[in-house]
């Protein structure tokens, strides 16, 4: 099978809104703008103030404005979003309950950074989930437009991957996995995926991924797609699990600097 690693200008403009917010804001499909801009967070929308603050923080994490280990300044959010301290504090509590933020009684709210043990535990779970997703996707690949959808998501990820471990690549890789899970048609499996925590993990270690490791990841994604496209469920599961296993090994053997942010909160 020949996989084209270029996409058309039409595909370039068809990137999805955001499923980084999906698990936290399932009732909405649009993203909320950030970067100090209050234009994209419309105070007139019929959504609670704490919810608007949550969406702005989540969108900020996705866009790289907020990174693991960073302290969130309450006064900045109240000014940017034109809300009082109450909604901001409530949003902090809710996001802490979701594992996105960490609250320190004396120092405030921090974007959660994961320790080495936490990364090891999460990657073990993701290995199983990704393997099952690939197996199910292989079984359903010839239904409807599944083959085309996976091909397009893969090509988009590969295209952005040419520039390295950029935010755009992380976003397209996330969309690739979302497509893989969706094709498998198992809703319970999709609900089990900790999307926001995965995004935080990727951001935390983005700067520590070497060019060689990045290129290896691209080759492994290619191998997963080939197995799924062949409809070989066993091979697809085996390949996906091997990819996550190697990823876990590379992350858990990073130097202590990669985990320094986890000690800041």
N, C-alpha and C positions, 0 to 999 in steps of 0.2 A: 504494500500500500504506500502510495506517495502522499506525504502530507506537506502541503504548501505552507510556508512560514511567512507569507505576506498576506496582508488583507487589503481590501479595496477601500477607497475613500468613504464609501457608504458604511462599511463596517467600522471605520475609524470614528464615525459620528454616531454610532448606535450603541455606545456603552451604556449599561444599565445605570439606574439612579444610585442605589446603595443597599446592599443587604447587610452591610456592617451594622446598620441600625435596625435590621429586620427583626432580630430576636427581642429587642427592647421596645420597638415601635411597630409592632405587627399591623396596627390599624392604619398605618400610613405608608405611602410608596415614595414620597418625595423627600429629598434631603433638606436639611436646614443649613444655611450658610454660616460661616464663622469668620475668623480672622478679624475680630473687632467690628464686623459689619452687622448692624442691626437691621439692615434692609431685608435680609432673607428670613429673619425671625419676625414675622408680622404679629404685633401685639393684638391685632383685631381678629386673629384666627380663633376658632372655637376650640382651644386647647388650653389646659391649665398652665399656670405660670411655672410650677415645678417641672411639668412635662417639657415645656419649651426650653428650660435651662438644661434638662437632661439631654435633649436632642442636640442642643448647641455644643455641649461637651462631647457627646459621642461623635458628632460630625467633626469637631475639632481634632479628636483623636485620629479619625480616619484620614484627615487631610494633613496630619503631621504637625498641627499647631501645638497639641498637647502630647507629650511623650511619657513613657513609663518612668516613674520616679519624680516627675515634675509636680511642684506644688501649685494648686489652683488658688488664685487670689480672689477671695469673695467680693471685695470691692470692685475689682475689674469686671466681674460678671454682672454685678448689679448695674454698673454704669453702661456696659455694652448692650445688655438685654433690656434695660429700662424696667427692672423689677426690684422689689425690696429684698432685704436680706432673708426674710422668711422662706420664700420659694427657692432661693439658692441653697439654703441649709437643708431644706427638705429634699432637693434634688441630690445633694451630696449623700444624704442618708440612704436614699433609694439606690443610688449607683454603688454605694458601699455594700449594700445588701446583695447586689448583683455581681459583686466581685470585680467591679471596674475601678473603683476608688478605694483608698484606705484612709480612714479617719484617725488622726492623731489628736488626742485631747488638747495638747499644748501647742501643736504646730499646724493644725488645720487639715485640709484634704489634699491627698496626693493621688496621681494616676498610678494605679497598681503596677508594680514591677515584680516579676516572679523570681523566686529563688531557684537554685539548681535542682533541689529536690522537687519543687513544684513543677518545673519544666519536665523533669523525668517522668513524673506521674501523669501529666497531661499528655505527653507524647505517647505514652503506652496506651492510653485510651484512644487517642486519635489514630493510632496504627490500626486498631480493631475497627473503628468506625470507617476509616477511609478504605480499608480492605473490603468491608461489606458493601460500601457504596459502589466501588468499582465492580464487584461481582454482580450486583443487581443491575448496574448500568449496562453491563455486557449482555445480560439477559433481555434487556428491553431496547437495545441499541437500534434495532430495525423497525421499531414502531414509530409511526408518524414522522416528524422531522427531527427525531433525536440525533440521528447521525450528523445532520447538517449543523444542529445547535452545538454539539460537542466539538465538531471541527472548527467552527467559527470561534468558540471560546478558547480553544487551544491555540489557534492562529493569533488571536489577540494577545494572549499571554506570551507567546513566543516573540511577537513583534516588539512588545514593550521590554521583554527580557534582553533584547539586543543591547539595551543601554545599561544593563546591570541591575542591581538590586534596588531599583528606584521605587518611589511610592506608586507610580503608575503601574509598574510591574506587580507590586504586591496587590494592588486593586484588581488587576486582570487575573492574577493567579487565584485570588479569592473568588472571582466570578467563574473561573474554570471549575473550581471545586463545587461551587453552588450548582452549576449546571450538571455536574456529575451526580450529585445527590438528588437533584430534581428528576433526572432521567430514571433513576432507580425506583421512583414512585413509592417510596416508603416514608410516609409522613412522620412516623414516630422516630425514625432514624434522623430525619432532618431536624426535629425538635431537640435531639440529643446533642447536636453539634454546638459547642460553645463559641459561636462566631466572634463575639466581642473579645473574649479572652485570646482567641487565636490571633486577632488583629494586634492586640497588645504584645503578644509574644513576638510576632514578626517585626514590629516596630522596635522592640527592645534590642533585638539582635541584628537589625538591618546593617549597621555599620561594621559588624564583625564577620560578615559573609565575604569570603575571598572570591576573586573572579573565577578561580578554578572550581570552588564549591558551587558557585552560581551556575556555571556551565554544566556541571554534573547534574544539578537539579533540573535543568532544561532537558537534558537527555533522558532523565528518569520520567519526567512528565510525558515525553514523547513515547516512551516504552509503555506507560500506562494507557495512553490513548490507543496505541496500536493493538494492545490486548483487548481493550473494550470494543474497538471497531471490528475485531475478528470474531466477536461474540464468544470468546473463550473466558467464561466466568472464573474458572479456577486460576488461569494464568493472570487474569486481571486482578484478582484478589491478592495473589502471591506477589505480583509486581508492585502494587500499591503499598502493601505492607512492608515490603523490602525498602521502598522509598522512604516511608515514615521512620522505619527503624534506623536507616542511615542518617536521617535528619536528626533523630534523637541523639545518636552518638556524637554527631558533630556539635550539637548545641551543649550537651552536658559535659563536653571536654573543653569548652572555651575557657579562656583565662578568667580569673576572678573579676577583672575589670568589667566583663560583660554582665556581671551580676551585682555590680556596685550599687545600681539604682535601687535594688531591693532592700538595701540597708539604710536608705535615706528617709524611709517612712516608718 
